[in-house]
Amino acid sequence: MSPFGWVAFHVLILTLLAFDLLYFQKKPREIRIREAVLWSVFWIILSLLFNGWIYISKGSDAALKFLTGYILEKSLSVDNLFVFLLIFSHFRIPSVYQHKILFWGILGALITRITFILCGVAIIEAFEWVLYILGAVLIWAGARLLFEKDKEVEPEKGFLLKLFRRLLPITPGLEGGRFLVKKGGRIMATPLLVTLVVIETTDIVFAIDSIPAVLAIARDPFIVYTSNIFAILGMRALFFALAGAMQLFHHLHYGLGAILIFVGIKMATEGLLHIPVAIALAVVVVILTLSIAASLIFPDRKGSGLAK
């Protein structure tokens, strides 16, 4: 993609984020389900329109790769929302401040994702054998999801959070919607900033799984990056739209595990067996549909909420 394409994409994204910041975050408020659903639809439509532009400018193969990468990243992000909900619950963050944390988390994700993707593409082009390692990582991640029982969040055990606590004192409670406050001549972090740090580090862990998965579909940095970012941008709205119904998707992790194993095998065997993108897209959609259908047909009778 030409430099103009990269600039135009970021102008679009930053404009939408600026509108969000200036209009929706003037004061803390709770995002209602109806509004969240409408925003989710907006992001999906915008993503499809962008896919249409890719079809016109780069051709059907690039458009198909973008769509596959977008659906793959979107499905993986739904599983990530479970973890975000647990993080908010752990730190007792009211819903009126959750949108703000997710907003700034996305800005951080823009930086980490482009770094990961450009490095990943460069490494693959220089050392093709890395595909076998990335494929093995995806297969391992998929197997981990398949055998996962309950999601647990223990941020206090994380190295970065322990380091963060040593660098900055933390207030015992919230200070409105502020991340930092000054008390007794000292700069102190609030639980909102602590939560943001945990969300950011968690997203980096998610990226280790999701970016290789999309790289198994496409190697064009622009396709991989834009499909990732569009999926991430829709995560906030999707979070508030599904927050009260996430326990319904208790079989989703089986489907996501199978998808990661599939794309891992696709990546590791690319030199021996080429799987067309259209077939990969069909496999992802079918597995995702079956796992969602299984969740609805066979509800969780333990009533364990977020447990899987």
C-alpha positions in Angstrom: 0.0 0.0 0.0 1.2 3.5 -0.8 2.1 6.0 1.9 -1.1 7.8 1.0 -3.2 4.7 1.9 -1.5 4.4 5.3 -2.0 8.1 6.0 -5.6 8.1 4.9 -6.4 5.1 7.1 -4.9 6.7 10.2 -6.6 10.0 9.5 -9.9 8.2 9.4 -9.3 6.3 12.6 -7.9 9.2 14.5 -10.8 11.4 13.4 -13.3 8.8 14.7 -11.4 8.5 17.9 -11.2 12.3 18.3 -15.0 12.5 17.8 -15.4 9.8 20.4 -13.2 11.7 22.8 -14.8 15.1 22.3 -18.4 14.0 22.1 -18.8 10.9 24.2 -16.3 11.5 26.9 -17.2 15.0 28.0 -18.4 13.5 31.2 -18.4 9.9 32.5 -21.6 8.0 31.7 -22.9 4.5 31.3 -23.2 3.1 27.8 -26.6 1.7 27.3 -27.1 -1.6 25.4 -29.1 0.0 22.6 -26.4 2.6 22.0 -23.7 -0.1 22.1 -25.6 -2.2 19.6 -26.0 0.7 17.2 -22.2 1.5 17.5 -21.4 -2.2 16.9 -23.5 -2.1 13.7 -21.8 1.2 12.7 -18.3 -0.3 13.1 -19.2 -3.5 11.2 -20.7 -1.4 8.3 -17.7 0.8 8.2 -15.4 -2.2 8.2 -17.3 -3.7 5.2 -17.2 -0.4 3.4 -13.5 -0.3 3.9 -13.3 -3.8 2.6 -15.2 -2.6 -0.5 -12.5 0.0 -1.0 -9.8 -2.6 -0.7 -11.7 -4.7 -3.3 -11.8 -1.7 -5.7 -8.2 -0.6 -5.1 -6.3 -3.9 -4.6 -8.6 -6.6 -6.0 -10.8 -9.5 -4.8 -7.9 -11.6 -3.3 -6.9 -8.7 -1.0 -10.5 -8.0 -0.1 -11.1 -11.7 0.8 -7.9 -11.7 3.0 -9.1 -8.6 4.8 -12.5 -10.1 5.4 -11.0 -13.4 6.7 -8.6 -11.5 8.9 -11.3 -9.3 10.2 -13.7 -12.1 11.1 -10.8 -14.1 12.7 -9.7 -11.1 14.8 -13.3 -10.2 15.7 -14.1 -13.7 16.9 -10.9 -13.9 19.0 -11.7 -10.4 20.5 -15.1 -11.7 21.8 -13.2 -14.2 23.9 -11.0 -11.4 25.1 -14.0 -9.4 26.3 -14.6 -12.1 29.0 -11.2 -11.2 30.4 -11.8 -7.5 30.3 -15.1 -8.0 32.2 -13.2 -9.9 34.9 -10.5 -7.2 35.1 -13.1 -4.5 35.6 -14.8 -6.6 38.2 -11.5 -7.3 40.0 -10.7 -3.6 40.3 -14.3 -2.7 41.0 -14.5 -0.2 38.1 -18.0 1.3 37.7 -19.5 1.0 34.2 -19.4 4.8 33.8 -15.6 4.7 33.6 -15.1 1.5 31.6 -15.6 3.2 28.2 -12.8 5.7 29.1 -10.4 2.9 29.9 -11.2 0.9 26.8 -10.8 4.1 24.7 -7.2 4.8 25.9 -6.5 1.1 25.7 -7.3 1.2 22.0 -4.8 4.0 21.4 -2.1 1.8 23.0 -3.2 -1.1 20.9 -2.7 1.0 17.7 1.0 1.3 18.6 1.6 -2.3 19.8 -0.2 -3.9 16.8 1.6 -2.0 14.1 4.9 -2.8 15.9 4.1 -6.5 16.1 2.8 -6.7 12.6 5.7 -5.0 10.9 8.2 -7.0 12.9 6.3 -10.2 12.2 6.2 -9.6 8.5 9.9 -8.6 8.3 10.9 -11.7 10.3 8.9 -14.1 8.1 10.3 -12.6 4.9 13.8 -12.9 6.2 13.5 -16.3 7.9 10.8 -18.4 6.3 11.3 -21.2 8.9 9.8 -18.9 11.5 6.4 -20.0 10.0 6.8 -23.4 11.6 7.4 -21.8 15.0 4.4 -19.4 14.7 2.3 -22.3 13.5 3.3 -24.3 16.6 2.5 -21.3 18.8 -1.0 -21.1 17.3 -1.6 -24.8 17.7 -0.5 -24.6 21.3 -2.7 -21.6 21.9 -5.6 -23.4 20.3 -5.1 -26.5 22.5 -4.9 -24.3 25.6 -8.3 -22.8 24.7 -9.8 -26.3 24.0 -8.9 -27.6 27.5 -9.6 -24.3 29.3 -12.2 -24.6 32.0 -12.5 -21.3 33.9 -11.0 -18.0 33.2 -9.1 -16.5 36.1 -7.7 -13.0 36.4 -4.9 -12.5 38.9 -3.3 -9.2 37.9 -1.6 -8.8 41.3 0.8 -11.6 40.3 1.9 -9.9 37.1 5.5 -8.6 36.9 4.5 -5.3 35.2 1.8 -4.5 37.8 4.3 -5.2 40.7 6.8 -2.9 39.0 4.1 -0.2 38.5 3.2 -0.3 42.1 6.9 0.3 43.1 7.2 3.3 40.7 3.9 5.0 41.7 1.9 5.0 44.9 -1.8 4.1 44.3 -4.8 5.8 45.9 -7.0 3.5 48.0 -10.1 4.5 46.0 -11.3 6.2 42.8 -10.7 9.9 42.2 -13.6 10.6 39.9 -12.5 9.8 36.3 -8.8 10.8 36.8 -5.9 8.5 36.1 -3.4 10.6 38.2 -3.9 12.8 41.2 -1.6 14.9 43.4 -1.8 14.4 47.1 0.6 15.6 49.8 3.0 16.8 47.1 3.2 13.4 45.5 1.8 12.2 42.2 -0.4 9.1 42.8 -2.0 6.7 40.4 -5.7 5.8 40.7 -7.3 2.4 40.3 -8.4 3.6 36.8 -4.7 3.9 35.7 -3.9 0.5 37.2 -6.8 -1.1 35.3 -5.6 0.6 32.1 -2.1 -0.8 32.6 -3.5 -4.3 33.1 -5.8 -4.0 30.0 -2.9 -2.9 27.9 -0.6 -5.7 29.0 -3.4 -8.2 28.5 -3.9 -6.9 25.0 -0.3 -7.5 24.3 -0.7 -11.2 25.4 -3.8 -11.4 23.1 -1.8 -10.0 20.2 0.7 -12.8 20.5 -2.1 -15.2 19.5 -4.2 -13.1 17.2 -1.5 -11.5 15.0 0.2 -14.8 13.9 -3.3 -16.1 13.2 -4.0 -13.2 10.8 -0.5 -13.6 9.3 -1.4 -17.1 8.4 -4.1 -15.6 6.2 -2.2 -12.6 4.7 1.3 -11.2 4.7 0.5 -7.7 3.5 1.1 -5.5 6.5 -1.7 -3.1 5.5 -4.3 -5.9 5.2 -3.2 -7.5 8.5 -3.0 -4.2 10.4 -6.3 -2.6 9.1 -8.3 -5.8 9.7 -6.8 -6.0 13.2 -7.6 -2.3 14.0 -11.2 -2.4 12.7 -11.9 -5.4 14.8 -10.3 -3.8 17.9 -12.2 -0.5 17.3 -15.5 -2.4 17.4 -14.5 -4.1 20.7 -15.7 -1.3 23.0 -19.2 -1.2 21.6 -19.3 -5.0 21.4 -18.2 -5.2 25.1 -21.1 -3.1 26.3 -23.6 -4.8 23.9 -22.6 -8.3 25.2 -21.6 -7.5 28.8 -24.8 -8.9 30.2 -24.9 -11.9 28.0 -21.3 -13.1 27.7 -22.1 -16.2 29.8 -24.2 -17.4 27.0 -21.1 -18.1 24.8 -19.7 -20.7 27.2 -18.8 -23.0 24.3 -17.1 -20.3 22.2 -13.6 -21.1 23.5 -13.9 -24.6 21.9 -14.5 -23.0 18.5 -11.8 -20.5 18.9 -9.4 -23.2 20.0 -10.2 -25.2 16.8 -9.8 -22.1 14.7 -6.4 -21.3 16.1 -5.3 -25.0 15.6 -6.6 -24.8 12.0 -4.8 -21.6 11.1 -1.7 -22.9 12.9 -1.7 -26.0 10.7 -2.3 -23.8 7.6 0.7 -21.6 8.5 3.1 -24.5 9.3 2.2 -26.5 6.2 2.0 -23.6 3.7 5.0 -24.9 1.8 3.4 -28.4 1.4 -0.3 -27.7 1.2 -1.8 -24.4 0.1 -5.2 -23.8 1.5 -7.0 -21.0 -0.4 -8.2 -18.0 1.5 -11.8 -18.7 0.5 -11.7 -22.2 2.1 -10.0 -20.8 5.2 -12.8 -18.2 5.5 -15.4 -20.8 5.2 -13.8 -23.0 7.8 -13.5 -20.1 10.3 -17.2 -19.1 9.8 -18.5 -22.7 10.1 -16.5 -23.4 13.3 -17.5 -20.1 14.8 -21.2 -20.6 13.9 -21.2 -24.1 15.3 -19.6 -23.0 18.6 -22.2 -20.2 19.1 -25.0 -22.5 18.1 -23.8 -25.1 20.6 -23.7 -22.4 23.3 -27.3 -21.5 22.7 -28.6 -25.1 22.2 -26.8 -26.4 25.2 -26.8 -23.7 27.9 -24.5 -23.6 30.9 -26.6 -25.3 33.6 -24.0 -24.6 36.3 -25.0 -20.9 36.2 -21.4 -20.0 36.7 -21.6 -16.7 35.0 -18.3 -16.1 33.3 -17.0 -19.6 33.8 -16.5 -21.6 30.8 
